[in-house]
Amino acid sequence: MTGASASDSPTAVVEGASRRPLRLAVIVNMVAPYTRPLFEQLARAPECELLVVSETTMERDRRWQAERDLSFAHVLLDSWSVDLARLAAGSGFRTRFDTYLYVPKRPLKALESFRPDVVVAGGGGIWSSPANIAALLARRRRGWAIVPWWGSFTRPRPTWPRKVANPWVEHFMRTSDACLAYGSRHVSDLVAMGVDPDRVALAPITALVPERPPLRVRGRSGADTRFLFVGRLIERKGLDVLLEAFARFSGGELWIAGDGPLREKVAGVAAGDSRIRMLGHSGANELAAIYADVDGLIVPSLYEPWGLVVHEGLGNGLPVIASDQVGAADDLVESGVNGYIVPTGSAELLAAAMGDLASWTTAQREHAAERSLELLARCSIERGAAGFVHGARIAAEHRAASRRSRRPPA
């Protein structure tokens, strides 16, 4: 990698923005299937030069294939992986199986070689990621701007470590040069932390979905309605609430696509209810056929920072029932139009929404699919990349202004 000259400082970039693109580094915990298209789009954008720095190849509880043969500049950090699940005990939602910290041995080496104008801090946990923290601490010395990529939001009952850390979280966000947000709930959360709304840019993430919903295999309604759950079989996904709600529903079927530590527990319930079908882990090709053969998707998570499965369900023409702790629901689900949003943890109200959905007419379902396409267009890859560039520009300008304010008077 070639280094930048003195004239290529962030100040020079802002004052002479037409000279060259912004040099943009993005720290992530891993290159995931949903981030790869975004980074590919950014790498093609003339406004920036991109480097992606990842903390690990793949989280150990994921069933995705690791992303390889990347078309953009990428560095994999040499990191230790630390399981912090014990610290999440007593949180009010359960997260025993998916709480990690990645500790890189040399967190800044790749950034120092690349010499970015802007560093997007999107590593695992964001505020708790050692790589992100190291980049923030080096900001003044290195002259780069820092931009957290915020895809979380305040939980009703946070873990005790999060309660202790909240002052640091808010400081991290407020003192950054700009912030990127997944969706509208995340924007509101940042503003509630004290972040200047003018320094928040919306940069949605998305899942790859068909341009048009596929034809349904056949329509079902009433007691024949077939519901679908897709996700890891872990406590945070609200599986116990889903199973209790479905037990209240008369007739119908519940298909469960996924794998994880709760597999045996869910299988035990399924063994006593012939309406429940366990599909195991399903790849992209298998899921396409599954989506075409069901009538509604249920996302009952106790806490879901975003929820790409919502994109998948809507993009495949399905109405979606989501809990109010699913971040994507705020932007993509309109209750009674293309699905329902129900209070988290309420099996009674989830069952009621399932009953309402089962009564939909063909015309309602067709209208829901059209509305879903309109809402999904707001979270396209192109919009995500544009939000990244916009947020990077805001950050570079803010950092340049900060540098100017520290200059001694002539």
Wavefront OBJ file of the C-alpha trace (Angstrom):
o trace
v 0.000 0.000 0.000
v 1.257 3.460 -0.775
v 1.234 6.108 1.914
v -0.304 9.553 1.624
v 1.776 12.666 1.217
v 1.541 15.634 3.570
v -0.744 17.422 1.096
v -3.132 14.487 1.331
v -4.118 15.257 4.917
v -7.861 15.303 5.810
v -7.723 19.101 5.790
v -6.394 19.130 2.237
v -9.028 16.620 1.168
v -11.860 18.813 2.430
v -10.429 22.100 1.199
v -9.675 20.589 -2.204
v -12.165 17.745 -2.328
v -11.909 17.394 -6.085
v -8.183 16.486 -5.902
v -8.652 12.865 -4.849
v -11.142 10.519 -3.240
v -11.384 10.064 0.508
v -9.247 7.252 1.822
v -11.782 5.203 3.809
v -10.928 2.334 6.191
v -13.705 0.196 7.674
v -13.164 -2.014 10.736
v -15.610 -4.933 10.982
v -15.745 -8.062 13.092
v -15.974 -10.127 9.882
v -16.795 -9.751 6.198
v -20.309 -11.159 6.132
v -22.527 -12.101 3.168
v -24.587 -8.948 3.710
v -21.599 -6.589 3.974
v -19.667 -7.905 0.999
v -22.004 -6.327 -1.637
v -21.857 -3.022 0.248
v -18.061 -3.024 0.283
v -17.959 -3.997 -3.382
v -20.191 -1.017 -4.144
v -17.957 1.284 -2.099
v -14.840 -0.043 -3.834
v -16.359 0.973 -7.186
v -17.340 4.438 -5.964
v -15.092 7.184 -7.391
v -15.495 9.211 -4.182
v -13.393 6.912 -2.000
v -10.521 4.453 -1.775
v -11.492 1.537 0.449
v -9.690 -0.737 2.899
v -11.670 -3.256 4.960
v -10.053 -4.525 8.170
v -11.730 -7.533 9.827
v -11.156 -8.914 13.310
v -11.938 -12.552 12.493
v -12.660 -14.688 9.443
v -16.018 -15.914 10.716
v -17.766 -15.909 14.084
v -17.642 -19.427 15.447
v -21.401 -19.816 15.952
v -22.252 -18.822 12.357
v -23.044 -21.351 9.644
v -22.163 -19.046 6.752
v -19.267 -19.769 4.477
v -16.350 -17.403 5.036
v -16.169 -14.715 2.342
v -13.085 -15.227 0.153
v -11.671 -13.911 -3.146
v -12.670 -10.394 -2.199
v -12.599 -7.741 -4.912
v -11.660 -4.949 -2.491
v -8.556 -4.304 -0.384
v -8.842 -6.348 2.797
v -6.688 -7.111 5.839
v -7.468 -9.842 8.386
v -6.170 -8.993 11.846
v -4.408 -11.603 13.948
v -6.822 -11.647 16.887
v -7.576 -13.584 20.028
v -11.261 -14.497 20.486
v -12.649 -14.095 24.013
v -16.074 -15.465 25.019
v -17.848 -12.971 27.302
v -21.187 -14.755 27.583
v -20.954 -15.078 31.374
v -20.936 -11.301 31.703
v -24.329 -11.105 29.987
v -26.103 -13.099 32.697
v -29.193 -11.501 34.202
v -29.800 -9.212 31.261
v -33.544 -9.753 30.936
v -32.943 -11.096 27.457
v -30.643 -14.028 26.974
v -27.417 -13.987 25.075
v -25.462 -16.987 26.329
v -24.287 -18.132 22.957
v -23.190 -15.099 20.964
v -21.115 -12.642 22.996
v -17.484 -12.351 21.870
v -14.582 -9.941 22.043
v -11.846 -9.955 19.406
v -8.487 -8.732 20.681
v -6.053 -8.007 17.808
v -2.332 -8.297 18.447
v -1.461 -5.285 16.279
v -4.728 -3.371 15.778
v -3.299 -0.309 14.034
v -0.683 -1.798 11.718
v -2.947 -1.974 8.644
v -4.406 1.494 9.280
v -0.992 3.084 9.702
v 0.109 1.589 6.372
v -3.065 2.705 4.588
v -3.115 6.187 6.185
v -6.881 6.739 5.987
v -8.710 10.033 6.102
v -11.668 8.377 7.791
v -11.947 5.208 9.909
v -15.397 3.645 10.217
v -15.550 1.814 13.549
v -17.792 -1.139 12.918
v -15.913 -3.871 14.776
v -17.613 -6.276 17.157
v -19.454 -4.336 19.859
v -18.258 -1.018 18.334
v -17.643 0.783 21.635
v -16.035 -2.328 23.182
v -13.965 -3.412 20.174
v -10.232 -3.093 20.989
v -9.505 -2.302 17.324
v -12.078 0.505 17.319
v -10.843 1.896 20.623
v -7.241 1.841 19.408
v -8.268 3.755 16.270
v -10.135 6.335 18.358
v -7.163 6.860 20.688
v -4.832 7.309 17.698
v -7.130 9.804 15.963
v -5.423 13.022 17.003
v -1.925 11.679 16.456
v -2.729 10.188 13.056
v -5.170 12.856 11.867
v -7.928 10.517 10.769
v -11.633 11.006 11.494
v -13.596 8.373 13.436
v -17.121 7.246 12.480
v -18.939 4.557 14.508
v -21.261 2.408 12.380
v -24.108 2.108 14.883
v -26.366 -0.900 14.427
v -27.472 -1.333 18.023
v -30.004 0.451 20.219
v -30.739 0.848 23.904
v -32.292 -2.262 25.417
v -35.169 -2.124 27.914
v -33.116 -4.172 30.404
v -29.415 -3.887 29.566
v -26.782 -6.186 31.001
v -24.955 -4.902 34.049
v -21.704 -4.485 32.076
v -23.602 -2.292 29.617
v -25.042 -0.222 32.457
v -21.531 0.339 33.778
v -20.229 1.073 30.281
v -23.001 3.475 29.209
v -21.064 6.666 30.073
v -18.182 5.393 27.907
v -20.570 4.370 25.105
v -22.097 7.834 25.028
v -18.662 9.470 25.164
v -17.466 7.288 22.261
v -20.422 8.329 20.127
v -20.534 12.029 21.064
v -16.818 12.624 20.558
v -16.626 10.826 17.206
v -16.499 12.974 14.097
v -19.731 11.553 12.665
v -21.900 8.463 13.084
v -23.439 6.030 10.610
v -26.762 4.432 11.554
v -28.466 1.286 10.261
v -31.972 2.695 10.490
v -34.325 5.249 12.027
v -34.321 3.662 15.485
v -30.535 3.812 15.548
v -30.577 7.468 14.543
v -32.930 8.218 17.451
v -30.706 6.244 19.815
v -27.619 8.211 18.792
v -29.407 11.528 19.208
v -30.598 10.409 22.667
v -26.929 9.817 23.558
v -26.174 13.419 22.729
v -24.829 13.040 19.189
v -25.397 16.082 16.973
v -28.150 15.076 14.482
v -26.282 16.964 11.744
v -23.394 14.526 12.139
v -25.507 11.364 11.769
v -25.816 9.720 8.346
v -28.208 6.889 7.530
v -26.295 3.945 6.035
v -28.675 0.985 5.908
v -27.600 -2.600 5.454
v -29.582 -5.012 3.345
v -29.928 -8.623 2.282
v -29.809 -9.803 -1.308
v -33.422 -10.411 -2.308
v -35.204 -11.015 -5.637
v -36.067 -7.955 -7.704
v -39.642 -9.209 -7.719
v -41.170 -11.685 -5.237
v -41.353 -15.216 -6.643
v -44.702 -16.816 -7.366
v -46.265 -18.453 -4.324
v -46.525 -22.228 -4.494
v -50.107 -22.033 -3.299
v -52.132 -19.756 -1.111
v -53.190 -20.856 2.378
v -55.263 -19.084 4.991
v -57.102 -19.728 8.211
v -56.216 -22.957 9.963
v -54.070 -24.015 6.984
v -51.639 -21.071 7.304
v -47.977 -22.057 7.273
v -45.620 -19.879 9.349
v -41.830 -19.790 9.132
v -38.988 -18.998 11.541
v -35.472 -18.562 10.133
v -32.471 -18.012 12.381
v -30.022 -19.406 14.877
v -31.610 -21.543 17.581
v -30.431 -19.411 20.479
v -32.360 -17.888 23.371
v -32.173 -14.295 22.112
v -34.303 -15.227 19.091
v -37.417 -15.668 21.246
v -38.067 -19.295 20.352
v -39.847 -20.043 23.617
v -42.281 -17.171 22.928
v -42.840 -18.423 19.378
v -43.549 -21.991 20.482
v -45.974 -20.832 23.173
v -47.762 -18.561 20.704
v -48.067 -21.299 18.101
v -49.526 -23.637 20.722
v -52.366 -21.096 21.045
v -52.984 -21.080 17.278
v -55.574 -23.527 16.025
v -54.296 -25.670 13.151
v -51.649 -24.397 10.773
v -47.986 -25.333 10.511
v -44.765 -23.893 11.868
v -41.557 -24.491 9.931
v -38.298 -23.799 11.759
v -35.182 -23.318 9.610
v -31.972 -23.037 11.580
v -29.569 -24.743 13.919
v -27.938 -23.979 17.221
v -27.614 -24.877 20.898
v -31.382 -25.020 21.479
v -31.931 -27.599 18.740
v -32.722 -30.475 21.119
v -35.088 -28.362 23.209
v -37.036 -27.212 20.143
v -37.024 -30.750 18.724
v -38.563 -31.982 21.970
v -41.480 -29.572 21.550
v -41.808 -30.502 17.874
v -41.963 -34.193 18.788
v -45.147 -33.477 20.739
v -46.769 -31.337 18.047
v -47.038 -32.769 14.532
v -47.720 -29.274 13.147
v -44.091 -28.228 13.802
v -41.476 -29.149 11.203
v -37.758 -28.678 11.840
v -35.758 -28.020 8.658
v -32.275 -27.632 10.122
v -29.747 -25.215 8.705
v -30.783 -24.106 5.219
v -28.526 -22.528 2.609
v -29.534 -19.690 0.313
v -30.855 -21.967 -2.452
v -32.876 -24.032 0.012
v -34.303 -20.920 1.663
v -35.567 -19.570 -1.644
v -37.770 -22.649 -2.057
v -38.862 -22.510 1.589
v -39.910 -18.857 1.365
v -41.988 -19.710 -1.704
v -43.871 -22.441 0.164
v -44.938 -20.599 3.338
v -47.429 -17.857 4.133
v -45.747 -15.646 6.713
v -42.412 -15.079 8.464
v -42.177 -14.634 12.232
v -39.230 -12.803 13.874
v -39.984 -12.946 17.635
v -36.514 -11.899 18.859
v -36.106 -10.627 22.401
v -33.451 -8.285 20.994
v -32.350 -7.937 17.373
v -30.126 -4.962 16.504
v -31.369 -5.104 12.908
v -32.670 -8.389 11.452
v -31.741 -9.124 7.847
v -34.220 -11.991 7.797
v -36.930 -9.305 7.706
v -35.508 -8.144 4.350
v -35.490 -11.725 3.095
v -39.075 -12.419 4.093
v -40.449 -9.191 2.640
v -38.334 -9.514 -0.505
v -39.797 -12.952 -1.081
v -43.330 -11.606 -0.879
v -44.129 -12.658 2.685
v -45.838 -10.582 5.350
v -43.646 -10.427 8.465
v -44.641 -10.524 12.124
v -41.779 -9.032 14.157
v -41.308 -8.128 17.790
v -40.837 -4.483 18.714
v -37.217 -5.238 19.616
v -36.307 -5.965 15.978
v -34.544 -2.860 14.654
v -35.486 -3.387 11.007
v -39.187 -3.486 11.844
v -39.299 0.285 12.404
v -38.340 0.948 8.790
v -39.686 -2.074 6.947
v -42.864 -3.334 8.651
v -46.137 -1.388 8.764
v -48.602 -3.097 11.078
v -51.692 -4.254 9.244
v -50.144 -3.411 5.859
v -47.248 -5.809 5.207
v -47.147 -7.545 8.562
v -47.429 -6.793 12.267
v -45.210 -5.490 15.064
v -45.976 -7.035 18.457
v -44.638 -6.405 21.974
v -41.561 -8.478 22.739
v -42.132 -11.531 24.888
v -45.930 -11.621 24.582
v -47.015 -15.039 23.343
v -50.657 -13.958 23.607
v -50.265 -10.950 21.309
v -48.007 -12.864 18.927
v -50.681 -15.554 18.625
v -53.287 -12.844 17.983
v -51.152 -11.389 15.170
v -50.792 -14.865 13.686
v -54.558 -15.185 13.734
v -54.988 -11.801 12.053
v -52.472 -12.685 9.361
v -54.225 -15.995 8.737
v -57.405 -14.074 7.847
v -55.790 -11.968 5.099
v -57.302 -12.082 1.635
v -55.334 -12.550 -1.565
v -55.764 -8.839 -2.308
v -54.262 -7.929 1.092
v -51.281 -10.150 0.446
v -50.705 -8.657 -2.986
v -50.891 -5.127 -1.591
v -48.491 -6.124 1.215
v -45.936 -7.435 -1.293
v -46.064 -4.204 -3.314
v -45.654 -2.052 -0.206
v -42.738 -4.197 0.932
v -40.921 -3.513 -2.351
v -41.317 0.235 -1.772
v -39.953 0.003 1.771
v -37.063 -2.267 0.800
v -35.949 0.232 -1.840
v -35.042 2.580 1.023
v -32.453 0.050 2.222
v -30.750 -0.735 -1.076
v -27.026 -1.407 -1.418
v -26.696 1.833 -3.390
v -28.292 3.828 -0.561
v -26.070 2.140 1.988
v -22.928 3.023 0.028
v -24.125 6.597 -0.512
v -24.734 6.918 3.225
v -21.215 5.695 3.934
v -19.676 8.277 1.645
v -21.894 11.047 3.008
v -21.007 10.169 6.604
v -17.310 10.004 5.713
v -17.480 13.493 4.174
v -19.174 14.880 7.283
v -16.498 13.274 9.458
v -13.592 14.539 7.365
v -14.978 18.065 7.463
v -15.482 17.883 11.227
v -11.955 16.589 11.803
v -10.522 19.300 9.539
v -12.424 21.963 11.473
v -11.102 20.521 14.730
v -7.554 20.642 13.425
v -7.979 24.252 12.321
v -9.371 25.255 15.710
v -6.263 23.888 17.421
v -3.839 25.817 15.240
v -2.090 28.659 17.052
v -2.991 32.101 15.695
v -0.600 33.522 13.109
l 1 2 3 4 5 6 7 8 9 10 11 12 13 14 15 16 17 18 19 20 21 22 23 24 25 26 27 28 29 30 31 32 33 34 35 36 37 38 39 40 41 42 43 44 45 46 47 48 49 50 51 52 53 54 55 56 57 58 59 60 61 62 63 64 65 66 67 68 69 70 71 72 73 74 75 76 77 78 79 80 81 82 83 84 85 86 87 88 89 90 91 92 93 94 95 96 97 98 99 100 101 102 103 104 105 106 107 108 109 110 111 112 113 114 115 116 117 118 119 120 121 122 123 124 125 126 127 128 129 130 131 132 133 134 135 136 137 138 139 140 141 142 143 144 145 146 147 148 149 150 151 152 153 154 155 156 157 158 159 160 161 162 163 164 165 166 167 168 169 170 171 172 173 174 175 176 177 178 179 180 181 182 183 184 185 186 187 188 189 190 191 192 193 194 195 196 197 198 199 200 201 202 203 204 205 206 207 208 209 210 211 212 213 214 215 216 217 218 219 220 221 222 223 224 225 226 227 228 229 230 231 232 233 234 235 236 237 238 239 240 241 242 243 244 245 246 247 248 249 250 251 252 253 254 255 256 257 258 259 260 261 262 263 264 265 266 267 268 269 270 271 272 273 274 275 276 277 278 279 280 281 282 283 284 285 286 287 288 289 290 291 292 293 294 295 296 297 298 299 300 301 302 303 304 305 306 307 308 309 310 311 312 313 314 315 316 317 318 319 320 321 322 323 324 325 326 327 328 329 330 331 332 333 334 335 336 337 338 339 340 341 342 343 344 345 346 347 348 349 350 351 352 353 354 355 356 357 358 359 360 361 362 363 364 365 366 367 368 369 370 371 372 373 374 375 376 377 378 379 380 381 382 383 384 385 386 387 388 389 390 391 392 393 394 395 396 397 398 399 400 401 402 403 404 405 406 407 408 409 410
